Amino acid sequence: MKGTAEDPEVIQGDAFNQEPGETMADLLRGGAAITKVENETLAQIALTRPRDAKRSLERAIGELELDPEFAEKQYYRIPYKDRATNQTTWIEGLSIKAAMALARCFGNLTVASRIVDENDHAVIVEGVCIDLETGFRVSKPAAISKYYRAKKTGKMVKWSDDRFPQILGAGASKAVRNAILNAIPEPMQRRYWNRARELAAEHETGGKGSKIDYAKTVAAVLKAFEPYKVERSHLEAHLGHALDKATRQEFADLKAVLNALEAGETDVYQAFGIGGPQEEPGANDGPAAKPEAAVSDLFGGQAS
């Protein structure tokens, strides 16, 4: 009958080479046992090889300096609109790639994401980061809506079966980022973020100490935004002046907005007011939730 829930398909026989009597519960218990052994082993290694925070930071910044294009991808800039006041503030923060790079270089951390609940409207995921040296554990849950607001009709529409796994994966990645950035010391994040911005500004404008080649830089910026139908007039309205008067840091900020567009953190309507509202996840229906920290300076991953 239409609208009636159906029993899930049961896999018969020895599918996936299961041993007779090996149920899903058994498999889950086995997976949990393996994870426990892995974490205990990692904890023992952490005790014998404690991290050096200074060397960890040097290693992380060294990765940035190896490739300026890698540095450009390490942070984002997105608009936060307060629907009560209709005012927009720009939020800056470290990207998912940056969080993973910092976790890798900081060392002795274990990170994971998992689904903890599901209902008719959303899937609840949890990002977890555990410091194996101190035992400090951070858990950041996030509700990933199964619905979005359709651009043309304004109605809530369910994500398709082939699209929702991508939405879920992106949400899980953000939850992991949020957990990591609440475990790694903020001074380390600030140093990393500032150096990424410096390298991005230098790379976007032709190199440190050199005079900005505006013709070349502006052409590169326009080409990068072209797939999103963002034109020169939009960028100049955003800056408040002509592109050929932009500073190195302003070019780097535009790169950060581009990063957010590419990652799906924002859209051209939110960033530049182009066109109508894009398809928004259903969780965004109603008043926008305010960030937990100062919106101009978020290093704890609260922007998502």
C-alpha positions as CSV (number, residue, x, y, z in Angstrom):
1,M,0.0,0.0,0.0
2,K,1.3,3.4,-0.9
3,G,2.7,5.4,2.0
4,T,3.1,2.2,4.2
5,A,6.5,1.5,5.5
6,E,8.1,-1.7,4.2
7,D,10.3,-4.1,6.1
8,P,14.0,-3.7,5.1
9,E,15.4,-6.2,2.7
10,V,17.0,-9.2,4.4
11,I,20.2,-10.6,3.0
12,Q,19.9,-14.3,2.9
13,G,22.6,-17.0,2.9
14,D,26.3,-16.3,3.2
15,A,26.2,-12.9,1.5
16,F,29.5,-10.9,2.0
17,N,31.0,-14.2,3.1
18,Q,29.4,-14.1,6.5
19,E,29.8,-17.1,8.7
20,P,26.5,-18.8,9.7
21,G,24.8,-17.1,12.6
22,E,26.9,-13.8,12.2
23,T,24.2,-11.1,12.6
24,M,24.6,-7.4,12.1
25,A,24.7,-7.0,15.8
26,D,27.6,-9.4,15.9
27,L,29.4,-7.4,13.1
28,L,28.9,-4.2,15.0
29,R,30.2,-5.6,18.2
30,G,33.2,-7.0,16.3
31,G,33.8,-3.5,14.8
32,A,33.6,-1.9,18.2
33,A,36.1,-4.4,19.6
34,I,38.6,-3.6,16.8
35,T,38.2,0.1,17.4
36,K,38.8,-0.4,21.1
37,V,42.0,-2.3,20.4
38,E,43.2,0.4,17.9
39,N,42.5,3.2,20.4
40,E,44.3,1.4,23.2
41,T,47.3,0.8,20.9
42,L,47.3,4.5,19.8
43,A,47.1,5.6,23.4
44,Q,50.1,3.5,24.3
45,I,52.1,5.0,21.4
46,A,51.0,8.5,22.5
47,L,52.5,7.9,26.0
48,T,55.9,6.9,24.5
49,R,55.9,9.6,21.8
50,P,54.4,12.8,23.3
51,R,53.8,15.7,21.0
52,D,55.9,18.8,20.8
53,A,53.4,21.6,20.1
54,K,56.0,23.9,18.7
55,R,57.3,21.3,16.3
56,S,53.7,20.4,15.4
57,L,53.0,24.0,14.4
58,E,56.2,24.3,12.4
59,R,55.3,21.1,10.6
60,A,51.8,22.4,9.8
61,I,53.1,25.8,8.6
62,G,55.8,24.0,6.6
63,E,53.1,22.2,4.6
64,L,51.5,25.5,3.8
65,E,54.7,27.0,2.5
66,L,55.4,24.0,0.3
67,D,52.5,24.9,-1.9
68,P,50.7,28.3,-1.9
69,E,47.7,26.8,-3.7
70,F,47.3,24.4,-0.8
71,A,47.4,27.4,1.6
72,E,44.7,29.1,-0.4
73,K,42.3,26.3,0.4
74,Q,42.7,26.3,4.1
75,Y,40.2,29.0,5.1
76,Y,36.8,30.3,4.0
77,R,34.7,33.5,4.3
78,I,30.9,33.3,4.4
79,P,28.1,35.7,5.0
80,Y,26.0,35.4,8.1
81,K,22.7,37.2,7.8
82,D,20.8,38.1,11.0
83,R,17.2,37.7,9.8
84,A,15.9,39.8,12.7
85,T,18.0,42.9,11.8
86,N,18.6,42.1,8.1
87,Q,22.3,42.8,8.6
88,T,25.1,40.7,7.1
89,T,28.4,39.9,8.9
90,W,31.2,38.0,7.2
91,I,32.5,35.0,9.1
92,E,36.0,33.6,8.6
93,G,37.3,30.3,9.7
94,L,39.5,27.3,9.0
95,S,38.3,24.8,6.3
96,I,37.8,21.0,6.7
97,K,41.1,20.5,4.9
98,A,42.8,22.8,7.4
99,A,41.3,21.0,10.4
100,M,42.5,17.6,9.0
101,A,46.0,19.0,8.3
102,L,46.3,20.5,11.8
103,A,45.1,17.2,13.4
104,R,47.6,15.2,11.4
105,C,50.5,17.5,12.4
106,F,49.4,18.0,16.0
107,G,49.4,14.2,16.4
108,N,48.1,11.8,19.0
109,L,44.5,12.5,18.1
110,T,41.8,10.1,16.9
111,V,38.9,11.5,15.0
112,A,35.7,10.0,13.6
113,S,32.2,10.7,12.5
114,R,29.2,8.5,13.0
115,I,25.4,8.5,12.7
116,V,23.8,8.5,16.1
117,D,20.1,8.9,15.2
118,E,17.7,9.3,12.4
119,N,14.1,10.4,12.1
120,D,11.7,11.4,9.3
121,H,13.2,14.8,8.9
122,A,17.0,14.5,9.6
123,V,20.0,12.3,10.2
124,I,21.9,13.2,13.3
125,V,25.7,12.8,12.9
126,E,28.4,13.2,15.4
127,G,32.0,14.4,14.9
128,V,34.4,13.1,17.6
129,C,38.0,14.1,18.4
130,I,39.9,12.5,21.3
131,D,43.3,13.7,22.5
132,L,45.1,10.4,23.4
133,E,47.6,12.2,25.6
134,T,45.2,14.0,27.8
135,G,42.0,12.0,27.4
136,F,40.2,15.2,26.4
137,R,37.2,14.3,24.2
138,V,35.1,16.6,22.1
139,S,31.8,15.6,20.5
140,K,30.0,17.8,18.0
141,P,26.6,16.6,16.8
142,A,24.9,18.0,13.7
143,A,21.4,17.5,12.3
144,I,21.5,16.9,8.5
145,S,18.1,17.7,7.1
146,K,16.6,15.4,4.5
147,Y,14.8,18.3,3.0
148,Y,15.7,21.6,1.2
149,R,13.8,24.7,0.2
150,A,13.2,24.7,-3.5
151,K,14.4,27.8,-5.3
152,K,11.3,28.3,-7.5
153,T,8.4,27.3,-5.3
154,G,9.8,28.0,-1.8
155,K,8.4,24.6,-0.7
156,M,10.3,22.0,1.3
157,V,11.4,19.1,-0.9
158,K,13.1,15.9,0.0
159,W,16.6,15.3,-1.2
160,S,16.9,12.6,-3.9
161,D,18.3,9.2,-2.9
162,D,21.5,9.8,-4.9
163,R,22.0,13.3,-3.7
164,F,21.4,12.9,0.0
165,P,24.5,10.7,0.7
166,Q,26.6,13.6,-0.6
167,I,24.8,16.1,1.7
168,L,25.2,13.6,4.6
169,G,28.9,13.2,3.9
170,A,29.5,16.9,3.7
171,G,27.7,17.4,7.0
172,A,29.7,14.6,8.7
173,S,32.9,16.2,7.5
174,K,31.9,19.6,9.0
175,A,31.0,17.9,12.3
176,V,34.5,16.3,12.4
177,R,36.1,19.7,11.6
178,N,34.1,21.3,14.5
179,A,35.3,18.6,16.9
180,I,39.0,18.9,15.8
181,L,39.0,22.7,16.1
182,N,37.6,22.5,19.6
183,A,40.5,20.2,20.6
184,I,43.5,21.9,19.0
185,P,44.9,24.9,21.0
186,E,43.5,28.2,19.6
187,P,47.0,29.9,19.5
188,M,48.1,27.2,17.0
189,Q,45.0,27.7,14.9
190,R,45.6,31.5,14.8
191,R,49.2,31.2,13.7
192,Y,48.2,28.7,11.0
193,W,45.3,30.7,9.8
194,N,47.3,34.0,9.7
195,R,50.1,32.3,7.7
196,A,47.6,30.7,5.3
197,R,46.1,34.2,4.7
198,E,49.6,35.7,4.1
199,L,50.6,33.0,1.6
200,A,47.2,33.3,-0.2
201,A,47.6,37.1,-0.5
202,E,51.1,36.8,-1.8
203,H,50.2,34.1,-4.3
204,E,47.1,35.9,-5.6
205,T,49.0,39.1,-6.3
206,G,52.3,37.8,-7.8
207,G,54.5,37.1,-4.8
208,K,55.8,38.8,-1.6
209,G,57.5,42.2,-2.1
210,S,56.5,42.5,-5.7
211,K,54.2,45.1,-7.1
212,I,50.7,43.9,-7.7
213,D,50.1,43.2,-11.4
214,Y,46.5,44.4,-11.4
215,A,45.8,43.4,-15.0
216,K,47.0,39.8,-14.4
217,T,45.5,39.5,-10.9
218,V,42.1,40.9,-11.9
219,A,41.9,38.7,-15.0
220,A,42.6,35.6,-12.8
221,V,40.0,36.6,-10.2
222,L,37.3,37.2,-12.9
223,K,38.1,33.8,-14.5
224,A,37.9,32.0,-11.1
225,F,34.4,33.5,-10.4
226,E,33.1,33.0,-14.0
227,P,31.6,29.5,-13.4
228,Y,29.4,31.1,-10.7
229,K,28.2,33.9,-13.0
230,V,29.9,36.5,-10.6
231,E,30.9,39.5,-12.7
232,R,33.3,42.3,-12.1
233,S,30.4,44.6,-11.0
234,H,29.4,42.1,-8.3
235,L,32.9,41.9,-7.0
236,E,33.5,45.6,-6.9
237,A,30.1,46.1,-5.2
238,H,31.3,43.6,-2.6
239,L,34.6,45.4,-2.1
240,G,33.1,48.9,-2.2
241,H,35.7,50.0,-4.8
242,A,37.3,49.1,-8.1
243,L,39.2,45.8,-8.4
244,D,42.3,47.7,-9.6
245,K,42.4,49.4,-6.2
246,A,42.1,46.2,-4.1
247,T,44.8,45.3,-1.6
248,R,46.6,42.0,-1.3
249,Q,44.4,41.1,1.6
250,E,41.2,41.9,-0.2
251,F,42.2,39.6,-3.1
252,A,42.9,36.9,-0.5
253,D,39.5,37.5,1.1
254,L,37.8,37.1,-2.4
255,K,39.7,33.8,-2.6
256,A,38.2,32.8,0.7
257,V,34.7,33.5,-0.6
258,L,35.5,31.4,-3.6
259,N,36.6,28.6,-1.4
260,A,33.2,28.7,0.4
261,L,31.4,28.7,-2.9
262,E,33.4,25.6,-4.1
263,A,32.8,23.8,-0.8
264,G,29.0,24.6,-0.8
265,E,29.3,26.6,2.4
266,T,27.5,29.5,0.8
267,D,26.0,30.5,-2.6
268,V,26.1,33.5,-4.9
269,Y,22.8,34.8,-3.6
270,Q,24.1,34.9,0.0
271,A,27.6,36.2,-1.0
272,F,26.8,38.7,-3.7
273,G,23.0,39.0,-3.9
274,I,22.9,37.5,-7.4
275,G,19.5,35.9,-8.4
276,G,17.1,34.5,-5.9
277,P,17.7,32.3,-2.9
278,Q,19.3,29.0,-3.7
279,E,18.1,25.6,-2.6
280,E,18.7,25.6,1.1
281,P,18.8,22.6,3.5
282,G,15.5,22.2,5.3
283,A,17.2,22.8,8.7
284,N,17.6,26.4,7.6
285,D,13.8,26.9,7.6
286,G,12.9,29.5,10.2
287,P,15.1,31.9,12.2
288,A,18.8,31.4,11.6
289,A,20.8,30.1,14.6
290,K,23.4,32.6,15.8
291,P,27.0,31.5,16.0
292,E,28.3,30.6,19.4
293,A,31.3,32.9,19.2
294,A,32.0,36.3,17.8
295,V,31.0,36.1,14.1
296,S,34.0,38.0,12.9
297,D,36.6,35.6,14.3
298,L,35.6,31.9,14.5
299,F,38.2,29.3,15.0
300,G,36.1,26.7,16.7
301,G,34.3,25.6,13.5
302,Q,31.0,27.1,14.6
303,A,30.3,28.7,11.2
304,S,28.7,25.6,9.8
